Amino acid sequence: MKKIIVSRLLLTLAVSLTLVGCKRSGSGSNTSRATGWDINSKDGGFQYNTNFKEQETAPGLVFVEGGTFTMGRVQDDVMHDWNNSPNQQHVQSFYMDETEVTNKMYLEYLDWIKRTYPPEEENFRAIYHGVLPDTLVWRNRLGYNEVMTENYLRHPGYGEYPVVGVSWMQAVEFANWRTDRVNEYYLQQDGYLKEGSQLEATADANFSTDTYINAPTQTFGGNEDILKGGNLKPQTNAAGDEINVYASRETGLISPKYRLPTEVEWEYAALGLSEIRSYNVYRGRKKYPWDGQYTRSGKRKIKGDQLANFKQGKGDYGGIAGWSDDGADITAQVKSYAPNDYGLYDMAGNVAEWVADVYRPIVDDEFNDFNYYRGNVYTKNVINDDGTVKIVTTDEIVFDTLPNGKVLPRDLPGSIATQPVDEEETYLRTNFDRSDNRNFRDGDAQSSRYYADRFGDDEGDITQDASTRKMYNAPNHNIEIDSAGNIIREYDKSNKRTSLINDEVRVYKGGSWKDREYWLDPAQRRYYPQNMATDYIGFRCAMSRVGSKSKNVNKSKN
C-alpha cells in the first residue's frame, strides 16, 4: 500500500514538473517560444496577432490558387509575332478583381480626388485633371461616336460598364488610392480611426497606408480626434502610457496593396485551371478561359450563344438586330457572360486589360521562372535629418510632365516621399544591384546582346558606356515647360529608329470588343505606351496573398 502511495506521489510530482517546464518553454500561443516572455501583455511589450487564421478577401476580389502552368501560345502562330513562345512558370496564390474596374468604381475615385484636392485651387488643378480618363478616345475621323464621348464615363446607363480611356499610369494610381480607402475602412471598423474619417480628408490631412505604417501619428495631419476618435479604448501599461493605439502590420489588420496583375498572373487566372486537372491543361492546351475550342456555347439551353464580347467580322460588332451574337456592339455590362472556373468575368473580350509588365518580345524564363515580372523599380522612403520619414506637404508637390503633355504628381500630399534605392541597399547584394531593373538582361552590361556595340548612337559613336546600352532603338520625343509655363514639344524625326519598344511601354492582355477572335486567347500579348489610353483597354486590380498557398491548408489540419 505504501509503495502505491509513493508511486502516485512521484507521478504527481513528475506531472507538476512537466507542466511547469511546459509553461516556461512557452507552449501557450501568447507565450514566446523563443524567450518565454508573454506576448500581448497588458503591461506592454511585444504585440502580435496570435489568433490570425488567414488573409481576408478584400472588396471586389476572388481567390486564385497558384501553381505551375505553361505560359505562352501553343496553337498555330498565324500572325508570326514570335513573342509568346511556350515556357513553364510557377505563380504564387493571389487575388484578382472578379470584373474589370467599372465607370462607377472610377467615378468614386474621381469624387474623392475632387473633394480632397479641389481643382478650383491652382495648386491642385493638375492633380484632378491628371486622373481624368480621356473621353476623346471614342472619336473616329470617319465615325459618329459623340454619344460615348459625352456619356460613357458618367451616365448611369454605363455605370457597370468597364472604364476605358485610362492609361497604365492612371490605373496604377487608382490601385494605390483603392489600397488606402480599403485600409481606412478596415481601421474604422476596428476602432483605430474615427468613423466617417474619409469624409474629413483634406489635402493636408488624409489617410495613406504607407504613412500610417511608418509614421502613424502624422496620418490625417496628426489629428488625434480622428486617430483616437473611434471605438478603440486605448490600453495603458503600468506606467500609465497608452499602448496599442495604432494598428501595425503585426495585427494582420492592414491589407496588402491593390496593384495591377503581372502578365503571368493575368494569363494564369484567365485560363481558369482550378477545376480542370488534366495533362493537356498542364501542358498548355487550353485555348480560352472557358472549356472547348470554340467561342460559341455547346450547352443545349444556350447553344450557339457567344461566350464573350468581340468583333465577329468586318462591320459586325454584335450580330443581327433582334438576334444578337454577343449582346453588345461596344463594351458590355460586366458579368454579362459566364465567369471562368476562378469566378473571373470577361477574361476574354469586352475590353483588353493593362498588366504591370514592361513589354519585351521574350519572357526571360532562363533567368527566372517564379512569379516572373519585368518592371521592378525599387525605391525607399526619404528620411529627414532627424530620422523621421518625410511626408509630402501641399507646397512640396512635384509634378512630372509626360511625353504627351499631361502632368501627374510624383507623390500626393499626405504620402511618404520616395527616392530610388542607392548603394546603401545594393552594395555586395547578389539578388539586385540597381534601382531600375526594367531593361535587365536586355542590352545592358549583364546581357550578351550588345545592340549599341554594333550600331552605336545617332552620331556613330560605338563606345557607349554599358549603362546606356539599349537593345531597342525607339523614338525619343522630348517635352519641356518653359519659364512662362508653355509646353515645348520636340518630335524625334530620325529615320534611324528601328522599334517602338522602350521602358515605357506596357503589356496589355485579352481581346476586346474591337478585336477579332484571334486575340481572345489569353496567351496573346500586345503593348502600348504607358501614358496613353484607348477606347478598348481597361484594367482590373490584383492583390498578393500572404500566408498559406491554399485556403484548404488549415481545414485539412483540423
C-alpha positions in Angstrom: 0.0 0.0 0.0 2.8 2.3 0.9 4.5 1.6 -2.4 1.4 2.5 -4.3 1.1 5.9 -2.4 4.7 6.7 -3.0 4.4 5.8 -6.7 1.4 8.2 -7.0 3.2 11.0 -5.3 6.2 10.5 -7.6 3.9 10.5 -10.6 2.1 13.7 -9.4 5.4 15.4 -8.8 6.6 14.4 -12.3 3.5 15.8 -14.0 3.8 19.0 -12.0 7.4 19.5 -13.0 6.4 18.7 -16.7 3.6 21.3 -16.6 6.0 23.9 -15.1 8.6 23.0 -17.8 5.9 23.4 -20.5 4.9 26.8 -19.2 8.4 28.0 -19.0 9.2 26.7 -22.5 6.4 28.8 -24.0 3.8 26.3 -25.0 0.9 28.8 -25.0 0.0 30.8 -28.0 0.6 34.1 -26.1 3.9 32.9 -24.7 7.2 33.3 -26.7 8.8 30.0 -27.8 12.0 32.0 -28.2 12.3 33.7 -24.8 9.4 32.5 -22.6 8.1 36.1 -22.2 4.4 36.8 -22.5 3.2 38.2 -25.9 0.4 40.7 -25.9 0.8 41.6 -22.3 -1.4 44.4 -20.9 1.7 45.9 -19.5 3.2 46.5 -22.9 6.0 44.6 -24.7 5.8 42.6 -27.9 2.3 42.8 -29.5 1.3 40.3 -32.1 -1.9 38.8 -33.6 -1.6 35.1 -32.4 -5.2 34.4 -33.5 -4.6 35.2 -37.2 -6.2 32.5 -39.4 -5.8 33.6 -43.0 -6.0 36.7 -45.2 -9.4 38.2 -45.6 -10.6 38.5 -49.2 -10.6 42.3 -49.8 -13.6 44.0 -51.6 -14.2 43.1 -55.2 -11.6 40.3 -55.3 -11.7 36.5 -55.7 -9.0 34.0 -54.7 -6.8 32.4 -57.3 -4.7 29.5 -56.0 -1.3 29.5 -57.6 0.5 26.7 -59.3 2.6 25.7 -62.3 1.3 26.2 -65.9 2.5 26.6 -69.4 2.6 30.3 -70.3 2.6 31.3 -74.0 0.8 30.2 -77.2 0.8 26.5 -78.2 -1.7 27.0 -81.0 -0.6 28.0 -84.5 1.0 31.4 -84.5 -0.7 32.7 -87.7 0.5 36.3 -87.0 4.1 35.1 -86.6 4.7 37.5 -83.7 7.1 35.1 -82.0 6.6 37.0 -78.8 4.8 34.3 -76.7 6.9 31.2 -77.0 5.7 28.5 -74.5 7.6 28.4 -71.2 6.7 26.9 -67.9 6.1 29.3 -64.9 5.1 29.0 -61.3 2.7 31.6 -59.9 2.1 32.2 -56.2 -1.5 32.4 -55.0 -3.1 35.8 -55.3 -6.4 37.6 -55.5 -7.9 39.3 -58.6 -10.9 41.6 -59.3 -13.9 39.5 -60.4 -14.7 42.1 -63.1 -12.9 44.9 -64.8 -12.9 48.3 -62.9 -16.2 49.9 -63.9 -17.1 53.5 -64.6 -18.9 53.7 -61.3 -15.9 52.5 -59.4 -13.7 55.0 -61.2 -16.1 57.9 -60.6 -15.9 57.2 -56.8 -12.1 57.7 -57.2 -12.7 61.0 -59.1 -15.1 62.2 -56.4 -12.6 61.6 -53.6 -9.8 63.4 -55.6 -12.1 66.3 -56.3 -13.2 66.7 -52.7 -9.7 66.3 -51.3 -7.7 68.3 -53.9 -10.3 70.8 -55.2 -9.4 71.6 -58.9 -10.5 75.2 -58.5 -7.3 75.7 -56.4 -4.4 76.4 -58.7 -2.0 74.1 -56.8 -4.3 71.1 -57.1 -5.8 71.6 -60.6 -3.3 69.3 -62.3 -3.9 66.5 -59.8 -7.6 66.2 -60.7 -7.0 66.7 -64.4 -4.2 64.1 -64.3 -6.6 61.3 -63.2 -9.5 62.1 -65.5 -10.0 59.4 -68.2 -9.5 60.6 -71.8 -13.1 60.6 -73.1 -11.9 61.7 -76.6 -10.7 58.1 -77.3 -14.1 57.4 -78.6 -13.7 59.8 -81.5 -13.1 58.5 -85.0 -12.3 60.6 -88.1 -15.0 58.8 -90.1 -17.4 57.8 -87.4 -20.0 59.5 -85.2 -19.3 58.4 -81.6 -20.0 61.7 -79.7 -22.7 60.0 -77.6 -19.9 57.9 -76.0 -17.6 60.8 -75.7 -20.2 62.8 -73.8 -21.9 60.0 -71.8 -19.9 56.8 -71.5 -17.9 57.7 -68.3 -20.6 59.5 -66.3 -24.1 58.4 -67.4 -25.7 55.8 -65.1 -26.6 53.8 -68.1 -22.9 52.9 -68.4 -22.2 52.7 -64.7 -21.5 49.0 -64.7 -19.5 49.1 -67.9 -15.7 48.8 -67.8 -13.9 52.1 -67.7 -11.8 53.0 -70.7 -9.6 55.9 -71.7 -7.4 55.2 -68.7 -3.7 55.0 -69.2 -1.5 52.5 -67.4 -0.1 55.2 -65.2 -3.7 56.2 -64.2 -4.6 52.6 -63.5 -1.6 52.3 -61.1 -2.7 55.5 -59.2 -6.3 54.1 -58.9 -4.9 50.9 -57.3 -2.9 53.0 -54.8 -5.9 55.1 -53.9 -8.0 51.9 -53.5 -5.5 50.4 -51.1 -5.7 53.5 -48.9 -9.5 53.6 -48.9 -9.9 49.8 -48.1 -7.4 50.0 -45.2 -9.0 53.2 -43.9 -12.3 51.3 -43.9 -10.7 48.3 -42.0 -9.2 50.6 -39.4 -12.5 52.4 -38.9 -14.3 49.1 -38.4 -11.8 48.0 -35.8 -12.0 51.4 -34.0 -8.5 52.6 -34.8 -9.9 55.6 -36.8 -12.9 57.8 -36.2 -16.0 56.7 -38.0 -16.5 58.8 -41.1 -12.9 59.9 -41.3 -12.9 59.5 -45.1 -15.3 62.5 -45.3 -12.9 64.7 -43.3 -10.0 64.2 -45.6 -8.3 67.3 -46.9 -5.1 67.9 -48.9 -3.2 68.5 -45.7 -4.9 65.7 -43.7 -5.8 62.4 -45.3 -5.1 58.7 -44.9 -2.2 57.0 -46.6 -1.4 53.3 -45.8 2.4 53.8 -46.0 2.2 56.9 -43.8 0.1 55.1 -41.2 2.5 52.2 -41.1 5.7 54.2 -40.9 4.5 57.4 -39.1 1.0 56.8 -37.7 1.0 59.9 -35.6 1.3 62.0 -38.8 -1.7 60.4 -40.6 -4.5 62.9 -41.1 -2.0 65.6 -40.3 -1.7 64.3 -36.8 -5.3 65.0 -35.9 -5.8 62.9 -32.7 -9.6 63.4 -32.8 -9.6 61.1 -35.9 -6.7 58.8 -34.9 -8.1 58.1 -31.5 -11.7 59.0 -32.0 -13.1 55.6 -32.9 -14.5 52.8 -30.7 -11.0 51.9 -29.6 -10.3 52.4 -25.9 -6.5 52.8 -25.7 -4.9 50.4 -23.3 -2.4 51.7 -20.7 0.5 50.0 -19.2 1.6 50.0 -15.5 3.2 53.4 -16.0 0.0 54.9 -17.4 1.3 55.1 -21.0 -1.1 54.4 -23.9 -0.3 51.2 -25.8 -1.9 49.6 -28.9 -3.3 52.9 -30.1 -2.2 52.3 -33.7 -2.6 49.2 -35.8 0.6 47.7 -37.2 1.4 45.0 -39.7 1.7 42.6 -36.8 -2.0 43.0 -36.1 -2.8 41.4 -39.5 -5.4 44.1 -40.0 -3.7 46.1 -42.7 -4.3 44.7 -46.1 -1.6 44.2 -48.8 -1.7 46.6 -51.6 -4.0 46.6 -54.6 -2.0 46.6 -57.8 -2.1 45.7 -61.4 -1.7 41.9 -62.0 1.6 40.8 -63.6 1.4 39.3 -67.0 2.0 35.8 -65.7 -0.8 36.2 -63.1 -3.3 37.5 -65.6 -2.7 34.7 -68.1 -2.8 32.1 -65.4 -6.0 33.5 -64.0 -7.6 33.9 -67.5 -7.0 30.2 -68.3 -9.1 29.2 -65.2 -7.3 26.0 -64.4 -8.8 25.3 -61.0 -11.4 22.7 -61.9 -9.7 21.1 -64.8 -6.7 19.0 -63.8 -5.6 17.2 -66.9 -2.3 16.6 -68.7 -3.4 18.8 -71.7 -4.2 21.7 -69.4 -0.9 21.4 -67.6 0.9 21.3 -70.9 -0.9 24.4 -72.1 -3.5 23.0 -74.4 -6.4 25.2 -73.1 -7.3 27.9 -75.7 -9.9 30.1 -74.0 -11.0 31.0 -70.4 -13.9 28.5 -71.0 -13.7 24.9 -72.0 -13.5 23.8 -75.6 -12.0 25.2 -78.8 -14.9 27.4 -79.9 -16.3 30.8 -78.9 -20.0 29.6 -79.0 -21.7 27.6 -76.3 -22.4 24.0 -76.8 -24.9 23.7 -73.9 -28.4 22.9 -75.0 -30.1 25.8 -73.2 -27.8 28.5 -74.7 -26.4 26.6 -77.7 -24.8 28.8 -80.3 -24.6 31.9 -78.0 -21.3 33.7 -78.0 -19.3 33.3 -74.8 -17.6 36.7 -75.0 -18.0 40.2 -76.5 -15.7 40.6 -79.5 -15.8 41.6 -83.2 -17.4 38.9 -85.2 -16.2 40.0 -88.6 -15.8 43.1 -90.9 -18.6 45.5 -90.0 -20.1 43.0 -87.4 -19.6 44.1 -83.8 -22.7 42.4 -82.3 -24.7 40.4 -84.8 -28.1 40.8 -86.4 -30.6 43.1 -84.7 -33.1 41.1 -82.6 -30.8 38.1 -82.6 -27.5 39.5 -81.5 -24.5 37.3 -81.4 -23.0 38.7 -78.2 -25.5 41.2 -77.0 -23.2 44.3 -77.4 -21.7 46.5 -80.1 -19.2 48.4 -78.0 -18.4 47.3 -74.4 -20.9 45.2 -72.4 -22.0 45.5 -68.8 -19.7 43.4 -66.6 -21.0 40.0 -65.7 -22.9 39.7 -68.9 -21.2 36.4 -69.7 -20.4 33.4 -67.5 -17.2 33.5 -65.4 -14.4 31.1 -65.7 -13.6 28.5 -63.1 -11.9 31.0 -60.8 -15.1 33.2 -60.8 -13.5 35.8 -63.1 -15.6 37.6 -65.6 -14.6 38.9 -69.1 -11.1 37.5 -69.1 -11.7 37.3 -72.9 -13.4 40.1 -74.8 -15.2 43.2 -73.6 -12.0 45.2 -73.0 -8.4 44.3 -73.2 -6.6 44.9 -69.9 -3.4 46.6 -68.7 -1.0 44.4 -66.8 2.0 45.5 -64.8 4.9 44.4 -67.0 7.1 46.3 -69.3 6.9 44.8 -72.8 9.7 42.7 -74.3 9.3 40.2 -77.1 10.8 37.4 -75.0 9.9 36.3 -71.5 13.3 35.6 -69.9 12.4 32.3 -68.2 16.0 31.2 -68.3 16.7 33.8 -65.6 13.5 33.4 -63.6 10.5 31.1 -63.7 8.9 32.0 -60.3 6.5 35.0 -60.1 8.0 36.4 -63.3 7.7 40.2 -63.7 9.6 42.7 -65.8 9.3 46.2 -64.4 10.8 46.4 -61.0 11.9 49.9 -60.0 13.0 49.8 -56.3 12.5 52.8 -54.1 12.9 53.7 -50.5 11.4 56.3 -48.1 13.1 59.7 -47.9 14.4 60.2 -44.4 14.6 63.6 -42.7 17.7 64.8 -40.8 16.0 63.8 -37.5 15.5 60.3 -38.7 11.8 60.6 -39.4 10.2 59.8 -42.8 9.4 62.8 -45.0 5.7 63.4 -45.5 4.8 65.3 -48.7 3.0 68.6 -48.0 0.8 70.7 -50.3 3.6 73.2 -51.0 6.1 70.4 -51.9 4.2 68.6 -54.7 6.4 67.7 -57.6 4.8 67.3 -61.0 6.1 65.2 -63.8 5.3 66.2 -67.4 4.6 63.1 -69.6 5.6 62.7 -73.2 2.0 63.5 -74.3 2.0 66.8 -72.4 -0.1 65.6 -69.4 1.0 66.4 -65.9 1.0 63.9 -63.0 2.1 64.4 -59.4 5.0 62.3 -58.3 3.7 61.9 -54.7 0.3 63.1 -53.3 0.3 65.3 -50.2 0.0 63.1 -47.1 2.0 60.3 -48.6 5.7 59.5 -47.9 8.2 60.9 -50.3 10.3 58.2 -52.0 13.5 58.0 -53.9 15.5 55.3 -55.8 17.5 52.9 -53.8 21.2 53.5 -53.8 24.4 51.8 -52.8 23.4 51.6 -49.2 20.9 48.9 -50.3 22.7 47.4 -53.3 26.3 47.1 -52.0 27.5 43.5 -52.2 24.0 42.2 -52.8 23.7 39.2 -55.2 19.9 39.5 -55.9 19.8 43.1 -57.3 22.4 45.9 -57.8 20.3 48.8 -59.1 17.1 50.7 -58.6 15.7 50.5 -62.2 15.6 46.9 -63.5 13.2 47.3 -66.4 15.9 46.5 -69.0 17.7 43.9 -67.0 19.5 41.4 -69.3 18.3 43.3 -72.3 21.2 45.1 -73.8 22.8 46.2 -70.5 26.2 45.1 -69.1 24.8 41.7 -68.0 23.4 40.9 -71.4 25.0 39.2 -74.3 23.1 41.2 -76.8 25.0 44.5 -77.2 22.9 46.5 -79.7 24.9 49.7 -79.1 28.2 48.0 -79.8 27.0 47.0 -83.2 25.1 50.1 -84.2 26.1 53.0 -81.9 24.1 56.1 -81.4 22.9 58.7 -84.0 26.4 60.2 -84.2 28.0 56.9 -85.0 29.7 56.5 -81.6 30.1 52.8 -80.8 31.9 53.3 -77.5 28.8 53.9 -75.3 29.0 53.2 -71.6 27.4 49.9 -70.6 24.8 51.7 -68.6 23.4 53.4 -71.7 23.3 50.4 -74.0 19.8 49.6 -75.2 18.6 46.6 -77.1 15.8 48.6 -78.8 16.1 51.8 -80.7 12.7 53.6 -80.1 12.0 57.3 -80.9 13.0 59.7 -78.2 10.5 62.5 -78.1 11.1 65.4 -75.7 8.7 67.7 -73.9 9.6 70.7 -71.7 7.9 73.5 -69.9 9.5 77.0 -70.2 9.6 79.6 -67.6 6.2 81.1 -68.8 4.5 77.7 -68.4 4.3 77.0 -72.1 4.8 73.4 -73.3 7.5 72.9 -75.9 7.2 69.7 -77.8 10.2 68.2 -79.7 9.4 65.3 -82.1 12.1 62.7 -82.8 12.1 62.6 -86.6 15.2 60.5 -87.1 14.9 57.8 -89.8 17.3 55.6 -87.9 14.8 54.4 -85.3 14.0 50.7 -85.6 11.5 50.0 -82.9 8.6 51.3 -80.8 9.7 49.2 -77.8 11.2 51.1 -74.8 11.0 51.0 -71.0 7.7 53.0 -71.0 5.6 50.6 -73.0 3.4 48.1 -71.1 1.8 44.8 -71.9 -2.0 44.5 -72.3 -3.8 41.2 -72.5 -7.0 39.8 -73.7 -9.2 40.6 -76.7 -11.7 43.5 -76.7 -15.0 44.5 -78.3 -12.9 45.8 -81.1 -10.8 42.7 -81.7 -11.3 39.5 -83.7 -11.4 36.1 -82.2 -7.6 35.5 -82.5 -6.9 37.9 -79.6 -9.2 36.2 -77.2 -6.5 33.6 -76.4 -5.0 34.5 -73.0 -1.5 33.8 -74.4 -1.7 36.7 -76.8 0.3 39.8 -75.8 0.4 43.3 -77.1 1.9 46.6 -75.9 1.0 50.3 -75.7 2.7 53.4 -74.2 2.1 53.6 -70.5 0.9 57.3 -70.7 -1.6 56.8 -73.5 -5.2 55.4 -73.5 -7.7 53.9 -75.9 -11.4 53.0 -76.1 -10.7 49.3 -75.9 -8.2 48.9 -73.0 -9.4 48.8 -69.4 -8.0 47.2 -66.3 -8.6 45.2 -63.1 -6.7 45.0 -59.9 -4.9 42.2 -58.1 -3.5 41.6 -54.6 -0.8 39.3 -53.3 -1.8 36.5 -50.9 0.2 36.3 -47.6 0.4 33.0 -45.7 -0.6 29.6 -47.0 -0.8 28.8 -50.7 -4.2 27.2 -50.3 -7.4 28.1 -48.4 -7.8 24.5 -47.5 -4.5 24.1 -45.6 -5.8 25.0 -42.2 -9.0 23.0 -42.7 -7.1 19.8 -43.6 -5.0 20.0 -40.5 -8.0 20.2 -38.1 
